[in-house]
Amino acid sequence: RYCHNGMASILTGVRVRSSIAEVSPDHPSTRTEDPLVVIFPVGRPLSEWPPGTLIERNGSEL
């Protein structure tokens, strides 16, 4: 529904690295996942975004 008529794009092959809220000394403090990524290019079209296949999230999930 959101990707109809170019309102958003679904990207494949993108990995997301983010912080883990409950850190343990036995585990890393970040995780890298292969989620479904939906992009809403609000300020700039997707063609103007920087290239790459890794999104670095500076913070934990909300």
Secondary structure in CASP SS format (residue, H / E / C, confidence):
PFRMAT SS
TARGET T0000
AUTHOR 0000-0000-0000
METHOD secondary structure of the structure
MODEL  1
R C 1.00
Y C 1.00
C C 1.00
H H 1.00
N H 1.00
G H 1.00
M C 1.00
A C 1.00
S E 1.00
I E 1.00
L E 1.00
T C 1.00
G C 1.00
V C 1.00
R E 1.00
V E 1.00
R E 1.00
S E 1.00
S E 1.00
I C 1.00
A C 1.00
E C 1.00
V C 1.00
S C 1.00
P C 1.00
D C 1.00
H C 1.00
P C 1.00
S C 1.00
T E 1.00
R E 1.00
T E 1.00
E E 1.00
D C 1.00
P C 1.00
L C 1.00
V E 1.00
V E 1.00
I E 1.00
F C 1.00
P C 1.00
V C 1.00
G C 1.00
R C 1.00
P C 1.00
L H 1.00
S H 1.00
E H 1.00
W C 1.00
P C 1.00
P C 1.00
G C 1.00
T C 1.00
L E 1.00
I E 1.00
E E 1.00
R C 1.00
N C 1.00
G C 1.00
S C 1.00
E C 1.00
L C 1.00
END
